[in-house]
Amino acid sequence: MGRIQKIQDGAGAVSAAIRATGATGDLRLHEFRSRVFRNTRFLRIWLPPGYDDAENARRHYPVFYLNDGQNLFESSTAFVGIEWQVDETADRLIREGAVPPMIIVGMDNTGKDRIREYLPHRSMQPMRLRAQGRHYPDFLTKEVMPFVERTYRVATGPENTGLGGSSLGALIALYTAMARPGLIGRLLVESPSLWASGRQAIKQSREVRIWPERIFLSVGTAESGSVERSRSVVDDVRELAAVIRRAVLSESRLRLVIKDGAGHNEAAWAERFPEALRFLFGS
């Protein structure tokens, strides 16, 4: 996987990171124990070009937290071997000046617990009566974010903080932005599973008054093997977009993308990621 590196945080504590060898740029893996969920996963932390250069020693960087970290950077760990190419895309756009240098944190799912952790409400489809997603905002804000901010030079505040994911990972990112208004300034919602838990996320969205400053909301027209089902998925996304537009009263804050023929898979999300990153973090 790579060599082990010792990293000293701002308080002088030392943690071990594994440097990944199959990614573009500097990708470091930290084994991370969660007290909230009572399990262990990797945090995959990608650092921008020049992060360790002497002239940047006092520089602090925006940070983008993304769910399903295994699928973001390396084909060897990604679902069916297809990755989002987050490292290649971010490296290229930063070097082109399209987006500022930033830190990207991939938070691994834990396999068998993924659905339970990403569902904020009990659900009959998928069947999860003991959903734990309501604890995800605490996992993020009380565990992951403090660790990253201790270990790396992170710029704080909603304008410097992004969160996102796809499918159920998008659903829990959306839930977190709604449950903790003012925490997230950049939100990526790819092919969200809005149908889960009786469309509870759409119902909840109607009560939200404070939304992130920029939201990238996207879906394909072939999300399901059924034409009717795919149409329903797109209709749900359109409804969520309409709710957000009524609340934020600004077209510039929401980018809605409906991609003809795109499916529910890593390849589709990888294809849209450059546009998403430009919109969310570009000037």
N, C-alpha and C positions, 0 to 999 in steps of 0.2 A: 504493500500500500504506500509506503514511504518511510522516511526516517523520523524519529522522535526528536522534537525540539522543545527545550525549556523556555517558557515565556514568563517574564516578570511583569506583574501588573503595577498600577500606580501606587498601590499600598505596599509594594515590596513582596507580595506573595508570588509564589512560582507555581505555574501549572504546566502540564505536559500537553503538547500538541503534536499531531502527526502531520507532516507535510505530504500532501497528496502528490503523486508523480504523474497522474494522468490528466491534469487540468492545465488550462492556459493561465499563466500567472501564478500567484501565491495563494494556494488553497490550504487551509489548516483545519484539521479535524480535532475536536475536543470531545472526549467522552463526558457525558453530562448526566448527572443524577438528578431527577426531579422528585422533590418531596410532595408536590401537588398531585402528581399522577403515580408516584411510587414506582417508577421504572427508570431505565437508563436508555439513552439514545446518543447519537452523535450530533453535535453542532458543527456545520461545515462553514467556515468563515473565510470568505474570499476578500483579499486585500487589494486595493487599487495599485496601479503602477506608481512606483516612487514612494510607497508608504514608509519604507525603512530608510530612505535617503536622509542624510543629515539635515538638509535644508527644510525637510518636512517634519522635523522632530516635534515641533509645537503645533502642527496642523491637526485639526479635528475634522472628521468626515461624516457626511450624512450616512445613514444606515438603512438598508432595505431588508426586512425580515420576510422570508418565504417559507411556506410549508412544504412538506414532502421533499426534504432536502436531498434525499438519495437521487432524485430525478433531475437535478438541476445542472450538475457540473461534469459528471463522468458517466459514460455509457456503461462502464463495468458495474455500476451500482444502480443504474436507472431501470425502471420498469420496462420489461421486454427489450432492454438495451438501447432505448431511445431517450436521450437527454434533452433538456431545454436549451443547452448551449449558452447558459447564463454567463459563464466565464468568458467565452469568445466574444459574445455580444457586448458585454460591459467593457471589456478591454478595448474593443474597437471603437465604441462610441466615446469612451473617455479620451482616447488618443486623438480622435477626430474633433474633440471639443464640443460634441453634441450634448453631453451630460457631464456634470462635475465628477471628479474622482469620488468614489463612495465605497463603503464596506457593504458586502452582501452576506447575509447570514441565512444559510439553509438549515432549517430545523427538521431533522429526520422524523418521519413517523415511526411508530413502534410495531408495524406489521399487524399483528392480531388485534391490537388495541386502537388501530387507526380510526375506524368508524366510530367507536365509542367516544374517543377524544375529540373528534371533529363534529359530532352532533351535539348541539347545545340543548335540544329538547328531545324528550322521548319520542319514539317514532315507531309506527307500524310498518313503514316501508321506507328504508330498510328496517327490519325489526330490531330495535334497541330500546328496551324499556328502562335500562339503567344508563342513559346517556350521561357523559361526563363533560361535554363541551362547555357547560356553564363555568367550569373551573379553568378553561383555557386562558381567559384574560389574566387570571392570577399567575398561571404558569409563565405567560409572556412577560408581564410587568414586574412580578416579584422574584422571578428566577432567571429567565433568559436575558432580559434586558440588563439587569444589574451585573450579571456575569460579563456580558459583552462590553459594557461601559467600564468595568474595572480592568478588563484585560486589553482593550484596544482604545484608540483615541477616537471616540465617537462624539459627534456634535449632537446635542440634545434639543428637545422641543419638537412639536408636531411638524414644523416646516422641514426638519431634517430626518423625519422618521417615516418609513414606508412599511407596509405590510401587505402580503398577498398570497395567493394560492390558486389552485384549480380544483374543480369538482367539489368534494366535501372540504378540501383545503381552502377553497374560495369561500364556501359557506361560513366556516368558522372565522375567517378573516373579516368577512362582512359583519358577522355577529359581534366580534370584538370592537370594531369601529363604532357600531351602534351602542354597545353596552358601556363603552368607555369614551364618550364624546370628548374631543379635544386631545386625545392621545396620539392618533395617527393623522398625518397630514397628506400622505400619498397611499392610495388604496388600489390594489390590483385584484380584480374579480374576474377570473377566467372560467367559463363554462360552469357557473355555480349550480349546485344541486338545490335549487330553490324549491323543488317539489317535495323535499324531505320534510317530515314532521308536519304534514298537512299544510305546506306552504307557510309555516309559521314565520319565516324570515321576512316574507313580503308583508305579512300582517304587522310585524314589529316595525318595519321600515316606515310605515305611515305615521308613527308617533315620533320619529326622530326629527329633531330640528337643527342639530349641529352635525354637519357632515365633513369629511376630510376636504382639504382645499382642492385636491385633484383626485379624480376617480377614473380608472380605466376599466370599463365593463365590456366583456366580449363573449361571444358565443358563435358556434358554427351552425349551419343549417342541417347538418347530418350528424347530430350528436347521438342519435339512437339508430338502431336498425330499422325502426318503424318511422315512416314518414309522418304519421299522425303524432307520434310521441316526440319526434324532433320539432315539429311545429309547436307543440305545447311548451317545450323547453325554451324555444325562442320567444314565445308569447310571454312567458314568465319574466325573462330578462327585459323585454320591452316594458313590461309593467313596472318592474323595479326602476328602470331608467326614468320612467314618467314620474314616479314618486320622488326620486332624487331631484329631478329638474324642478318640480314644484317647490321643493324645500330650499334649494340653493339659488334659484332664480338666475342662473348664469350658465350659458352653454359652454363657456370656456373652462369650467371646472369638471365637466363630465365628458368623456370620450366613449361613445357607444360604437362598438364594431360588431357587425353581424357578417361573418365570413361565409360566402356561398360555398357549399360542398365540404366545409371543414368538419371533422369529426371530433370525438371526445377522446383525445389522446395527446401524448407528449409532443408529437411532431407538429400538431396544430398549434399548441401553446408556444413551442419554440419559434415557429414562424411569426407569431404575433408579438413576441417579446421585445424585439427592437423598437417597434412603434410604441409599445407600452412604456418602455424605459424612457424614451424621448419625451413622451407626453407627461409622465409623472415627475421626472427630475430635470428635464430640459428647461431652458430659460424661455 
